[in-house]
Amino acid sequence: MKQSLKNLPAWNADAHLNKTVKAMPPSGIRKFFDLVSEMEGAISLGVGEPDFVTPWHVREACIYSLESGNTHYTSNKGMPELRESICDQVHKDLKLDYDPGEEILITTGVSEAVDLAFRATLNPGDEAVVPEPCYVAYTPDIILAGGVPRTVPTKLADEFRVQPEEIASAITDKTRAMLLSYPNNPTGAIMTRADLEDLADVVVENDLLVISDEVYAKLSYSGSHTSFAQLEGMKERTLILNGLSKSHAMTGWRIGYALGDPALVGAMTKVHQYTMLCAPTMAQVAALEAMEKGDEEMLHMRHEYDLRRRMFVSGLNRIGMNCFEPRGAFYAFPSVQGTGLSSEEFAERLLKEQKVAVVPGNVFGPSGEGFLRCSYATSREELIEALDRMETFLGGL
Amino acid sequence: MNEILEILSENAKATPSEIAALLGRPEADVAREIRELEDAGVIRKYVTLINWEKLDQSFVFAVLELKVALQRKTGYDAVAERIARFSEVESVRLISGDHDLSITVKGKSMKDIAYFVAERIAPLEGVQSTCTHFILKSYKEHGVILIDKPKPTRLVVTP
């Protein structure tokens, strides 16, 4: 060994970290995860995924495909059959036509699609408007892409629908994109066609790209979902991001997709091909089965969520937790404002005293303060028990 | 499908108040509708699905395929009704194919069932032949898988 390699200075991994990554706070959900994990007998309403297991016919199709040795890469864009199948479904659902060759990319979950969308469209310093409370990945993804997130609050008084004035007031000469995520995690809010139309003017005036995360679209409980892309003239400037995780109980498979203008999807595909290469083949096979033959089970699961939604939301209001009617996803977003506790205090005490885990609303952005995200993607029995425990907790405040 | 029946078919223990909450309907309405369904004979009975194999003192079940002579006027109904009256008989169905009736029989032992078939079913007028299949193991009953497997777990909190 060379003399210079003896007596090495201590290795400092920290000095090798990327500054942006280093500065990024860990997800606020982490702390809660640790707390709940240590608690035995806790009922968790903190899970952002279906409690259903992926329908058997989908799993079986995947197993058969593996047995047949279908283990190779697919095209970067994803299996042609899957792209065609999704485009057909989107045509039925939204009356929008996308070319399976150029206007769709299969991604590794919608999470990758969100990341790609920002990376492919933002230049350093470009701003993107993000209504909050929202899913925890959007603002970090924008920052990682070199962009600057501009969050705008949504309010209970508006049933957490984003208002055009709020968007307008956040816009600067650097604003390039607006994120939409309806049906919304964590609020369960939806935006109707009329609500979306109110936003179109501000989008066009400021020449924004709309990145629309519609992963909960199938879980809409009052009429079918409307996409911003369906509005007159808005298809070109909208990237639809969607996937099978929530609708078909396929979270662990990691299959999502992006639909949009060939230039946008092409740019995303470029990043995808150098990073992910392709979404996992076996998961794509399963997704194809789910797209082609999964409607019945999907509708069954949606129906079950809807039953639980009615029971749980009316139950929350009955025990004195004021909750507006969520019309999408599988979350209720009750207020804790009358209790004198912050979201975090409420959630922590509820967990410690009554062993019910919910996620404090502020984890999803400052305007989520004063609220709790309660997932009703859990069994009826657990929901009933959780309501009982919450009532006891409220009684002791 | 009737939403109340859908819920009750999955869980006979669901109370009118629980069903009302799930459907967002007044409890009194739900209770009345259930009574009407009971009175009309749509709801026949509230049963419990039991996995007998978990108990030491289990039961023996057999599926019987019967060939039955068609009778003038009554067809298969008269024989089927006679068979249905035996308390040992759990179900009686008219089926297509090689046989005419498929019945399930419950007994304490194979011998029990064998005697019951020989003494009660085979001699019935109109029954031409019987073929008894003892059930060795049941994997799924009434849409419920009876094999115990650990439940897949989810992370306790996810965004």
Contacts between the chains, C-beta under 8 A, distances in Angstrom:
chain1	res1	chain2	res2	distance
A	27	B	159	6.4
A	29	B	157	5.9
A	29	B	158	7.4
A	29	B	159	5.1
A	32	B	157	5.3
A	33	B	155	7.2
A	33	B	156	6.5
A	33	B	157	4.4
A	33	B	158	8.0
A	36	B	156	4.4
A	36	B	157	5.3
A	37	B	156	5.6
A	42	B	156	7.3
A	44	B	156	4.7
A	44	B	157	6.4
A	46	B	156	6.5
A	46	B	157	3.7
A	46	B	158	7.4
A	47	B	154	5.3
A	47	B	155	6.9
A	47	B	156	6.9
A	47	B	157	6.6
A	47	B	158	5.5
A	48	B	158	4.6
A	48	B	159	5.5
A	49	B	154	6.2
A	49	B	158	5.9
A	51	B	154	7.1
A	53	B	152	5.8
A	135	B	159	6.4
A	136	B	159	4.5
A	137	B	159	7.4
A	185	B	159	7.7
A	307	B	7	7.5
A	307	B	22	4.2
A	307	B	23	7.1
A	308	B	22	7.3
A	310	B	21	6.7
A	310	B	22	6.0
A	310	B	23	6.6
A	310	B	24	4.2
A	311	B	18	7.4
A	311	B	21	4.0
A	311	B	22	4.7
A	314	B	21	5.8
A	314	B	24	6.8
A	315	B	21	6.6
A	357	B	156	6.5
A	357	B	157	6.2
A	359	B	157	6.4
A	359	B	159	7.9
A	363	B	159	7.7
A	380	B	18	7.8
A	380	B	22	7.4
A	384	B	18	7.4
